[in-house]
Amino acid sequence: MGPDLKIKEDPQLVEANVQEGQINSAEGLQRRLENRHVQLIAIGGSIGTALFVTIGNGLAAGGPASLLIAYVLYCGVLACINNCLSEMIVLHPVSGGFIRIAGKWVDDALGFMVGWNFFLYEALMIPFEITAINLILGYWRDDIPVAAVCVACIVLFAYDPRATIPFLPGLSTFSQSDVVTAINALAVAAYGEAEFWLSSGKVILIFMLFFFTFITMVGGNPAHDAYGFRYWNDPGPFATHRTTDSLGRFEGFLAAVWSAAFCIVGPEYIAMAAAESKRPRTFVKAAFKTIYWRFVLFFALGALCVGIVIPWNDPTLQAILAGESNEKGGGASPYVIAMSNMQIRILPDIVNALLITSVFSAGNTLTYCATRSLYGLALDGRAPKILSKTKNGVPLYAFGVVMCFPFLSFLQLSDNSSQVLTWLVNLVTAGALIDYLVICITYIQFHRACKAQGIGRQQFPYYGYFQPYCSYLGAVCMVLVLLFYGYTAFAPWSVETFFQNYTMQIIAPILYFGWKFAHRTKILKPQEVDLVWDRPIVDSYEATFTSPAPGFWAEMFQMFRFKRPQAEPVDV
């Protein structure tokens, strides 16, 4: 019997270990993420380059009205899924997040399937982000060595530059030996600090674009043209796509929905960081609760702004949709295209520069989540056990495996090989939708277990309203998107397009049933679900805090209160 099981069985042992600080971690991980870290991880995980660049494809295909409606509706669907995930994760902030919860409460085979699905999605997106860096740099000049950029990105994803900048806030939490190596640089507090600053760049960029939209639409542009909502009237609110008339407008709306499905994300990243939050029941709960207004502020308002600044029939925008444009990096952003149309200087370069912080933030988050998902798989025997080894709170071997994937970015050195990289990314894009479907299935089982075992959910640290209806709505919507978003492969039939869109939908059942038959797992009955699990450990850990949890703005104030470091004692 391991030490964790002993702690669960003996409440006095739980209290003793908490007092001694022996479980100030989760299965070897360290609880070091502050409130500001978790909040910015929530923002950084939800805002990607798609909100600034590829959102233009949804506008070109569907028009401004279709884009806004699609993004608002999909934000509602993701809000339902967030409502499911938040209740489970705040109650059980375990390492591995929803991956381990699915295996613990539904079926071990489901945990195996969603774990490897999430890992492959995160890991294979890392080289794609490095490719995006090269494209962004190509906006300024084409003679930058691609291989050099790949090497630099790999080093930066693995190494924390704060090791050479000792005056940055938050560095006092590390000893010198903690930051001189690349492995220790990926410690959770270093990740949280890096994500805090990188996500801040995203926030600056999106608000800058919002202000750009408002100022120019009321006449603050070189031509002093107060164009307002002109492009909603001419060329019109709805575009046709693939076909004409009503069917074409409906297909345009579907294209906008698919755009929203791969742009709007976020709750899963909070879940992966919950086990390393300093005060999970407070910080993680706050991050989940603020996701709702972030959906409205960032995505719904972002879709509205894009439809204001540029018409859907803009020639450059249509060429990008058709794959006939040579625009690179920020040059493919509808905002940058609008700035060029208005003959605005300098601002496009600032947007492109801030896009680099967005991509680095994405790479930082992808590396972190891929490492923690692989580590969570290893904890429950769904991956080699050696991957569960940690050092200074870092899953050492899991991190080593993940850092092999960025080297796939070198495929872009050859035109034929770069096509392979594009294929790999296209193959795993459905992985996020499968994750959301599993979250809904897990919550349905969780809700049934609470009801069967006579447990009132109102007593939980986070109580999700409108349940289980949110989980049913989320599950139905995810199934529909997974089934139909690749419908263009059938008209006309294209083998390449079919496998690009439906490979993960085929692989997921194979992973599930393969593990199920090999290990003879079973779907748990509601009465068999262990709703206690790690709750006593987390409850006792939270009970050790006697002071109220600091708020986000209080932490921000404290962060910039620089204090002169005290001299360390010297051995004599």
Secondary structure, DSSP 4 states (H G I P E B T S, - for coil): --HHHHHHH-HHHHHHHHHTTTTSEETTEE--B-HHHHHHHHHHHH--GGGTTTHHHHHHHHHHHHHHHHHHHHHHHHHHHHHHHHHHHHH---TTTHHHHHHHHT-HHHHHHHHHHHHHHHHHHHHHHHHHHHHHHTTT-S-S-HHHHHHHHHHHHHS-GGGG-TTSTTGGGS-HHHHSSHHHHTSHHHHHHHHHHHHHHHHHHHHHHHHHHHHHHTT-STT----TTHHHHTT-S----SS-HHHHHHHHHHHHHHHHHTT---HHHHHHHGGGBSSHHHHHHHHHHHHHHHIIIIIIHHHHHHHHHS-TT-HHHHHHHTT-----GGGGSHHHHHHHHTT--SHHHHHHHHHHHHHHHHHHHHHHHHHHHHHHHHHTTSS-GGGG-EETTEEHHHHHHHTTGGGGGGGGGSHHHHHHHHHHHHHHTTHHHHHHHHHHHHHHHHHHHHHHTT--GGGSSS--SSTTHHHHHHHHHHHHHHHHTTGGGBTTB-HHHHHHHHHHHHHHHHHHHHHHHHHT--PPPGGG--S-TTHHHHHHHHHT--SPPPPHHHHHHHHT---PPPPPP---
